[in-house]
Amino acid sequence: MEQNSRKEIEEKLDKLPMEFIALILSTADVYSIAQEIALKVLVTNKNMCGTYITFNRPYSTLKKTIEDQGLDLSRLFFIDLITESAGGKAERCNNYRCFYVSSPKNLTELSILIEQAMLRLSGEKRFVFIDSISTMLVYNDADTVLRFMHSLTGKMRLLGITGIVFLLEKESDEKFLAQVSQFCDTVVTI
């Protein structure tokens, strides 16, 4: 990816206000890069702490990627929905920064863990980062995902928490996109 494109993505995300919920529509070719840039904007540029919900990459892999970016891991808490469902071993230690969910289908457990994770984070400027509604849709029907997103975004608004939610542009139908968009303050196409 060209440096200009990276800068353009960062500028789009940096302009977003605090306490917003943004749906990021991304093409597959820039999906991972856009997520890295969005996380950098939240943690470094906006000085926030937050919960990263990962449907796609195991915590152990994600942790290494984030460390390589030079981001402060102490400002992040993770909820991993892929490791255990893929047969991996949950990485636990005394100061663990990750909850593991047994299956990407278990959105009730995810909702409870999001609330617990947010309580563990200090500071007033907090965020929830969901790496893939597209993957959520692989394991759950669209109506279930919409109910989950409606509930989650409502709680986030009540608590003054910023949200970044990623969706692959080509992976969603227009009806789903229109419905999930109404729960967000803005839709950013990258």
N, C-alpha and C positions, 0 to 999 in steps of 0.2 A: 504494500500500500504506500502511496506517495506521502511524503511529509505534509504536503498541502492538505490532503484529505484528512489526515490525523488532526491537523490544526483546525480545520473546518468543523470536525466533529466536536473537538474540545470547546470551541467557541460557542457552538449551538447549546451544548450542555452547561457550560459555564454561565450562560445568560439566564438560565432558569432560576426563579426565585427560591427562597427557603420555604419550607412547609408546603410543598407541591407534590402532586403525584403525576408522574410522566410515563406514558406508554411510549417505548422506543421501538419503532418499526425499523427493522434492519434487514438488509439482504444477507444471504449466507456468506458472501465473500468478505464482508467487513464485520460480521457478527462478533467474533472473539475480540477483535481490536476495539470495536465500539464499547464492549463491556469493560475492557481494561481502562479505556479512556474515561468512561463514566465513573468507574470506581475511583480513579485518580482525582477527578474533579470533586467528588464528594468528600473524600478523605483528606486530600492535600489542599486543593483550592478553597473549598468551603469549610474546612476544618471540622468535619462531622465524624461521628462514630455511628456504626450501624451493624445490621444483621444482613449477611449475605446468604441467600437461599439458593442452593445449587441442586439443580436437577440433572445437570450434564457432566460435571467434573467432580471426581472424588475430592474430599477435603485435602488429602495428602498432596495431590497434584496441584490443586488450587492454591494451597498455602505456599508451595514452592514458587509458583508463578507470581504471586503477589509479593513475596519476599524479593524475587528477582527484579520487580518493578521498583523496589525501594519504598514500598508503602508500609506504614506502621501497623503491624498486625494486632497490636494491643488496642487499636481503635475499632477492631472488627470482631464479630462473633459469627459463627457459621452454623447453618443447618443443612446437613448433607442428606439428600434423598436418594443417592445413587449407590454409595459404597455397600451398604448391607443388602440391598436388593440385587446387586450384581455379584454377591457372594464374597465381597471383600471383608476385611477385618477392620472394625472401628478402632481408630487410633485414640487411645485414652491415656491421660496422664494427670498429675495433680492439678495443674493449672490449665486444663483443657478449655479450648475456646470453640468447641463444636458439639452440637447435638446431632445424633444420627436418627433418622426416621427409617423404620423398617421397610417401607414401601412408598413409592411416589403416589400410590392410590390413597394413602392415609392422610387426607387433608385435614381431618379433625385433629390428629396428633400434631400435624404441622402448625395449625392455628394456635394450639396451646403452647408449643415450643417457641413460636414467634413472640408471644407475650412474655414468656420466661426470659428469652434472650434479650428483649428490650429492657427488662428490669435489671439485667446484669451490666448494662452499659451506662457509664456515667456521662454526664453532660446533658445539656438541653438540646443541642443540635444533633438529632438522630435520624437515621434513615433505615428503610428496608429495601433491599435490592434483590429482585427475583430474576434469575438468569434466563428463564425460559418458560413462558406460558405455552409455547409450542410443544415442549416435552411434557408439560402437565397434561396437555390434551391427548397425548399418546396413551396415557394411563387412565384418564378420567373423561367422561363425556362432557360436552360443551356446557350443558346446563349446570352440572356440578361445579365446573371451573368458574362459571359466571357467578354462582351463588357464593363460592369461596372468595372470589375477588371483590364482590360487593361487600361482604362482611369485613374482609381485611381492610379495604380502603376506608370503610366507615370508622373502624377502630383507629386507623392511622390518623384520620382527620381529627377525631376526638382527642387524641394524644399529641397532636401537632408534629407528627412524624412525616418526613419526606419519603417519597417512594419512587423507585425506578423499576419499571417492569419491561422486560424484553420480549418481543414477539417477532418471529421470522415473518417477513412481509408476504412471502408466497405460500406460507403454511396455513394461513387462516382464510376462511371465507368472509365475504363482506358483511354478512349478518352478525357473525361472532365479533368481528372487528368493531362494528358499530356499537354493539352492546357493551363490550369491555371498554371502549373509548369513553362511554358516558360516565364511567367511574373515575376517570382521570381528568386532571386539570388541563393537560395538553398532550398532544400526540406529536412526537418528533420523528420525522422520517430521515433515516441515515442510509 
